[in-house]
Amino acid sequence: MEDLCIEVKLDDEAYYEAFLTDVTDTEIVVTFENLETAVGAVGVLAPKRVPFARSRLPPLKNTIGAALSYAEGQEIEVYSRKYDLGPDFGWWRATIKMMKGEFFVVEHIDWKDDIVNRTEIISVDTIRVPNPNPPLTKDDFVKFEVSVPMDLRVYAKREGVHKEFQRIIGAAICRFVPESDTLVCISLADWSERAANDFKDMISIHFECLREQVLQFESIIEEYLKSIEEEAMPVR
């Protein structure tokens, strides 16, 4: 599974694309890879804690664009931004005022500042029907934490060494946490019961695979150092 995309509602009432990094009892932790600045926030590329009530899954891809029928007066969501130099593009609530071909005149519901024109002309590929997904809850996720054996903890920090294991078990997140020396795996709650039951066996296999990789890595380093040593020896 690829990184889990989440839509997060910021203080300006728009929903922005983010990626899940952790789940707690009361909130999720996300990063914004495409968001340059956020409303009232600094450094939004760093992980941000978000209450469950302000997060949701994205809708299905077929809810966006020209394949759908729209009508004047219909409430939609528009991929836009409120200020030219403001936050990056997000999904805003709006109402269709007029349609002509593939262009729409929309009135934004949450653009209430006097300095901002609430009416905007946009193309059909930037609108969608309202996202029907409810706010996320703790019950939407399954989270496992497993202690990593001491002999693997250094190697477990390497980028990408858990990607194949993550793909096999169908997890949204699988990463090593050095502060607790644990491997954390997070998945949506629709994770198969079989995968959950087999997790202990699968994690044991994953650790054995890592040990083999460590041995291969050490062998390569040993051969490399040996070749350097031989090259440095004086020729008789």
C-alpha positions as CSV (number, residue, x, y, z in Angstrom):
1,M,0.0,0.0,0.0
2,E,1.2,3.5,-0.8
3,D,1.4,6.2,1.8
4,L,-2.2,6.9,3.1
5,C,-3.6,10.2,1.9
6,I,-5.8,12.1,4.3
7,E,-7.8,15.3,3.8
8,V,-7.3,17.7,6.7
9,K,-9.4,20.7,7.6
10,L,-7.3,23.7,8.6
11,D,-8.4,26.9,10.3
12,D,-9.5,28.5,7.0
13,E,-12.2,25.8,6.7
14,A,-10.6,24.2,3.5
15,Y,-9.5,20.6,3.3
16,Y,-5.9,20.0,2.3
17,E,-4.1,16.9,1.2
18,A,-1.9,15.3,3.8
19,F,-0.2,12.0,4.5
20,L,-0.7,9.9,7.6
21,T,2.4,9.3,9.8
22,D,0.9,8.2,13.1
23,V,-2.4,7.6,15.0
24,T,-3.1,8.3,18.7
25,D,-6.2,7.8,20.9
26,T,-7.5,11.3,20.1
27,E,-5.8,12.5,16.9
28,I,-3.8,11.7,13.8
29,V,-0.3,12.9,12.9
30,V,0.2,14.0,9.3
31,T,2.7,15.8,7.0
32,F,1.8,18.2,4.2
33,E,4.1,17.5,1.3
34,N,2.5,20.0,-1.1
35,L,1.5,22.8,1.3
36,E,3.9,25.7,1.3
37,T,2.2,27.8,4.0
38,A,-0.7,27.2,6.3
39,V,-3.2,29.5,8.0
40,G,-1.7,30.7,11.2
41,A,1.0,28.0,11.1
42,V,4.7,27.9,10.5
43,G,6.7,25.0,9.1
44,V,3.7,22.9,8.0
45,L,6.0,20.4,6.3
46,A,6.8,19.1,9.8
47,P,4.4,16.6,11.3
48,K,1.2,18.2,12.5
49,R,-1.3,16.8,15.0
50,V,-4.9,16.9,13.8
51,P,-8.1,16.0,15.8
52,F,-10.0,13.1,14.2
53,A,-13.0,15.5,13.7
54,R,-10.9,17.6,11.3
55,S,-9.8,14.7,9.1
56,R,-11.3,12.4,6.5
57,L,-10.4,10.1,3.7
58,P,-10.4,11.4,0.1
59,P,-13.4,10.5,-2.1
60,L,-13.3,8.1,-4.9
61,K,-11.5,9.5,-8.0
62,N,-14.7,9.2,-10.1
63,T,-16.3,12.0,-8.1
64,I,-14.1,14.6,-9.8
65,G,-14.4,16.3,-13.2
66,A,-16.4,16.2,-16.4
67,A,-17.8,12.7,-16.1
68,L,-20.4,13.9,-13.6
69,S,-23.6,16.0,-14.2
70,Y,-23.9,19.3,-12.4
71,A,-26.7,21.8,-12.0
72,E,-27.0,25.5,-11.1
73,G,-27.6,25.9,-7.3
74,Q,-25.8,22.7,-6.5
75,E,-23.3,22.6,-3.7
76,I,-19.9,21.3,-4.7
77,E,-16.3,21.4,-3.6
78,V,-13.7,23.5,-5.6
79,Y,-10.0,22.9,-5.7
80,S,-8.8,26.5,-5.3
81,R,-7.1,28.9,-2.9
82,K,-8.4,32.0,-1.2
83,Y,-5.4,34.3,-1.7
84,D,-2.9,34.4,-4.6
85,L,0.0,34.4,-2.1
86,G,-1.9,32.5,0.6
87,P,-2.0,28.8,1.4
88,D,-1.7,26.2,-1.3
89,F,-4.7,24.8,-3.1
90,G,-7.3,23.0,-1.0
91,W,-10.9,21.8,-1.4
92,W,-13.5,24.6,-0.6
93,R,-17.3,24.4,-0.3
94,A,-19.0,26.4,-3.0
95,T,-22.3,26.8,-4.9
96,I,-22.7,26.7,-8.7
97,K,-24.1,30.0,-9.9
98,M,-23.8,29.6,-13.7
99,M,-22.5,27.0,-16.2
100,K,-21.2,27.4,-19.7
101,G,-19.5,24.4,-21.4
102,E,-16.7,23.3,-19.2
103,F,-16.5,26.5,-17.2
104,F,-18.4,27.3,-14.0
105,V,-19.2,30.5,-12.1
106,V,-19.1,29.5,-8.4
107,E,-19.7,31.3,-5.1
108,H,-17.6,30.2,-2.2
109,I,-19.4,29.5,1.0
110,D,-16.5,30.0,3.4
111,W,-14.9,33.1,1.7
112,K,-16.3,35.7,4.0
113,D,-13.6,38.4,4.0
114,D,-14.5,41.8,2.5
115,I,-11.2,41.9,0.6
116,V,-11.9,38.6,-1.2
117,N,-14.2,38.2,-4.1
118,R,-16.5,35.2,-3.2
119,T,-17.2,34.5,-6.9
120,E,-14.8,32.7,-9.1
121,I,-14.7,31.3,-12.6
122,I,-13.2,27.7,-12.7
123,S,-13.0,24.8,-15.0
124,V,-14.8,21.5,-14.6
125,D,-11.6,19.6,-13.8
126,T,-11.3,21.5,-10.5
127,I,-14.7,20.7,-9.0
128,R,-16.2,17.6,-7.4
129,V,-19.3,16.6,-5.6
130,P,-19.0,17.1,-1.8
131,N,-16.8,14.5,-0.1
132,P,-19.2,12.0,1.5
133,N,-16.7,10.5,3.9
134,P,-17.3,11.1,7.6
135,P,-14.6,12.3,10.0
136,L,-12.0,9.7,10.9
137,T,-12.0,8.0,14.3
138,K,-9.6,5.8,16.2
139,D,-11.7,2.8,15.3
140,D,-10.8,3.4,11.6
141,F,-7.3,2.2,12.2
142,V,-5.4,-0.8,13.4
143,K,-2.0,-0.2,15.0
144,F,0.7,-2.7,15.9
145,E,4.0,-2.1,17.7
146,V,6.7,-4.7,17.8
147,S,10.0,-4.6,19.6
148,V,12.9,-4.9,17.1
149,P,15.7,-7.3,18.2
150,M,18.9,-5.5,19.3
151,D,21.0,-6.8,16.5
152,L,18.7,-5.3,13.9
153,R,18.1,-1.8,15.3
154,V,20.8,0.0,13.4
155,Y,19.9,-1.6,10.1
156,A,16.2,-1.1,10.8
157,K,16.7,2.7,10.6
158,R,17.7,2.5,6.9
159,E,15.4,4.1,4.3
160,G,13.1,1.6,2.6
161,V,14.1,-1.6,4.3
162,H,10.5,-2.1,5.5
163,K,8.7,-1.2,2.2
164,E,8.4,-4.8,0.9
165,F,7.0,-6.0,4.3
166,Q,4.6,-3.0,4.3
167,R,3.4,-4.0,0.9
168,I,3.0,-7.7,1.8
169,I,0.9,-7.0,4.9
170,G,-1.1,-4.2,3.2
171,A,-0.2,-1.6,5.8
172,A,-0.5,2.1,5.3
173,I,2.6,2.8,7.5
174,C,5.5,0.6,8.5
175,R,8.4,2.4,10.1
176,F,11.1,2.0,12.8
177,V,10.8,4.3,15.8
178,P,14.3,4.6,17.4
179,E,13.0,6.3,20.6
180,S,11.2,3.0,21.5
181,D,13.2,0.6,19.3
182,T,9.9,-0.6,17.9
183,L,8.5,-1.3,14.4
184,V,5.2,0.5,14.1
185,C,2.6,-0.7,11.5
186,I,-0.6,1.2,10.9
187,S,-3.5,0.1,8.6
188,L,-7.0,1.0,7.9
189,A,-9.5,-1.1,10.0
190,D,-10.6,-3.0,6.9
191,W,-7.3,-4.8,7.1
192,S,-8.1,-8.5,6.6
193,E,-8.6,-10.6,9.7
194,R,-6.2,-13.2,8.3
195,A,-3.4,-10.5,8.0
196,A,-3.9,-9.5,11.6
197,N,-3.8,-13.1,12.8
198,D,-0.7,-13.9,10.7
199,F,1.1,-10.7,11.7
200,K,3.3,-12.4,14.4
201,D,4.5,-15.0,11.9
202,M,5.0,-12.5,9.2
203,I,7.0,-10.1,11.4
204,S,9.3,-13.0,12.4
205,I,9.9,-13.7,8.7
206,H,10.6,-10.0,8.1
207,F,13.2,-9.9,10.9
208,E,14.9,-13.0,9.4
209,C,15.0,-11.3,6.0
210,L,16.6,-8.3,7.6
211,R,19.3,-10.4,9.2
212,E,20.1,-11.9,5.8
213,Q,20.4,-8.3,4.4
214,V,22.7,-7.3,7.2
215,L,25.0,-10.3,6.5
216,Q,25.1,-9.4,2.8
217,F,25.8,-5.8,3.6
218,E,28.6,-6.7,6.0
219,S,30.1,-9.0,3.4
220,I,30.1,-6.3,0.8
221,I,31.7,-3.9,3.2
222,E,34.3,-6.5,4.2
223,E,35.2,-7.2,0.6
224,Y,35.4,-3.5,-0.2
225,L,37.8,-2.8,2.8
226,K,39.9,-5.8,1.8
227,S,40.3,-4.5,-1.7
228,I,41.3,-1.1,-0.5
229,E,43.9,-2.7,1.8
230,E,45.3,-4.8,-1.0
231,E,45.6,-1.8,-3.3
232,A,47.4,0.1,-0.5
233,M,50.0,-2.7,-0.1
234,P,53.4,-1.8,-1.7
235,V,54.3,-3.7,-4.9
236,R,57.4,-5.9,-4.5
